[in-house]
Amino acid sequence: MEISDQLLCLFSADVRSETDRYVIEVPRREVETGSIDPDETYRVALIEAATESETTSEDEGPTGDEPQPPVEPGEIRYVEIEDIGKQGDGIARVERGYVIIVPGAEINERVKVEVSEVKSNFAVGEIIEDDI
């Protein structure tokens, strides 16, 4: 399945029936991490739930509706620095608004980075090529 670069967040949710409509609840973390704004309108895509044979077993890693980081250690990414953090590091955002911190980068700079550290809500990338 092809995933759009415009994807802001990905989560599992139940569809709940109300009197004259159906409701899908957005997890609070998607708003709190800055991926989406509660005062905006978004397009929603629904994907059929995986069958039991398609789900990941406990031995294969984490499961549930917690999204996994969209990057892995050692991955190479081309990013644009959108902001500067409190400690002066460059901030880039990738899929779902996931943050990559890039020490030594400047706002509006496009750089090639190697992801050196991955956490649940951010990653750190080291510049391997400037001004691409």
C-alpha positions as CSV (number, residue, x, y, z in Angstrom):
1,M,0.0,0.0,0.0
2,E,1.3,3.5,-0.9
3,I,1.3,6.0,1.9
4,S,1.0,9.7,1.0
5,D,3.8,12.2,2.1
6,Q,0.9,14.3,3.3
7,L,0.0,11.8,6.1
8,L,0.0,13.7,9.4
9,C,-0.8,10.9,11.8
10,L,-1.7,7.2,11.8
11,F,-3.7,5.5,14.6
12,S,-6.3,2.8,15.2
13,A,-9.8,3.8,16.4
14,D,-13.2,2.3,16.6
15,V,-16.1,3.9,14.8
16,R,-18.9,4.7,17.3
17,S,-22.5,5.2,16.4
18,E,-24.3,8.3,17.7
19,T,-27.9,9.4,17.0
20,D,-27.4,10.9,13.6
21,R,-23.7,10.3,12.9
22,Y,-20.7,8.1,13.3
23,V,-17.7,9.3,15.4
24,I,-14.0,8.4,15.2
25,E,-12.0,9.7,18.2
26,V,-8.5,11.1,17.6
27,P,-6.0,10.2,20.4
28,R,-5.0,13.2,22.5
29,R,-1.3,12.5,21.7
30,E,-1.9,13.4,18.0
31,V,-2.9,16.9,19.0
32,E,-0.4,17.3,21.8
33,T,2.6,16.3,19.6
34,G,1.6,19.0,17.1
35,S,0.6,16.7,14.3
36,I,-2.9,18.1,14.0
37,D,-4.9,21.1,15.2
38,P,-8.3,20.6,16.7
39,D,-9.7,23.7,15.0
40,E,-8.9,22.5,11.5
41,T,-10.6,20.1,9.0
42,Y,-8.8,17.0,7.7
43,R,-9.4,14.3,5.2
44,V,-9.7,10.8,6.8
45,A,-8.9,7.5,5.2
46,L,-10.2,4.3,6.7
47,I,-8.3,1.1,6.2
48,E,-9.8,-2.3,7.0
49,A,-8.4,-3.8,10.2
50,A,-5.7,-6.4,9.7
51,T,-6.8,-10.0,10.0
52,E,-5.3,-12.1,12.8
53,S,-2.7,-13.6,10.5
54,E,-1.5,-10.2,9.4
55,T,-1.0,-8.8,13.0
56,T,2.4,-8.8,14.6
57,S,3.0,-11.5,17.3
58,E,4.4,-10.4,20.7
59,D,7.8,-12.0,19.8
60,E,8.1,-9.7,16.8
61,G,7.9,-6.4,18.7
62,P,5.5,-3.8,19.9
63,T,1.8,-3.8,19.0
64,G,-1.3,-1.8,19.8
65,D,-2.4,1.6,18.6
66,E,0.8,3.4,19.6
67,P,2.4,4.5,16.3
68,Q,6.0,3.5,15.7
69,P,8.6,6.2,14.8
70,P,8.7,6.6,11.0
71,V,12.6,6.5,11.0
72,E,15.2,3.9,12.1
73,P,18.7,4.3,13.4
74,G,21.1,4.4,10.4
75,E,18.5,5.6,8.0
76,I,19.5,8.4,5.6
77,R,16.9,11.2,5.1
78,Y,16.8,14.5,3.2
79,V,15.1,17.1,5.4
80,E,14.4,20.8,5.5
81,I,15.0,22.6,8.8
82,E,11.8,24.3,9.8
83,D,12.7,25.7,13.2
84,I,15.4,26.0,15.8
85,G,15.0,24.3,19.2
86,K,15.7,25.9,22.6
87,Q,19.3,24.6,22.6
88,G,20.0,25.9,19.1
89,D,19.5,22.7,17.2
90,G,17.7,22.5,13.9
91,I,14.2,21.0,13.9
92,A,12.8,19.1,10.9
93,R,9.5,17.3,10.6
94,V,8.8,14.2,8.6
95,E,5.7,11.9,8.4
96,R,3.0,12.5,11.0
97,G,4.8,15.6,12.3
98,Y,7.6,13.4,13.8
99,V,10.5,15.6,14.8
100,I,14.2,15.0,13.8
101,I,16.6,17.2,15.8
102,V,19.6,18.2,13.7
103,P,22.5,19.8,15.6
104,G,24.4,22.5,13.7
105,A,21.6,23.1,11.1
106,E,20.0,26.5,10.3
107,I,16.4,27.4,9.4
108,N,15.4,26.8,5.8
109,E,18.6,24.7,5.2
110,R,18.1,21.4,3.3
111,V,20.4,18.7,4.6
112,K,21.1,15.0,4.2
113,V,21.2,13.4,7.6
114,E,21.9,10.0,9.1
115,V,19.5,9.1,11.9
116,S,21.7,8.3,14.9
117,E,19.1,8.0,17.7
118,V,15.4,7.2,17.7
119,K,12.9,7.8,20.5
120,S,9.1,7.4,20.5
121,N,8.5,11.1,19.9
122,F,11.7,12.4,18.2
123,A,15.0,11.3,16.6
124,V,18.4,12.9,16.2
125,G,20.1,13.2,12.8
126,E,23.7,14.0,12.1
127,I,24.4,16.1,9.0
128,I,26.3,14.1,6.3
129,E,25.7,16.7,3.5
130,D,24.9,20.4,3.7
131,D,22.8,22.5,1.3
132,I,21.3,19.9,-1.0
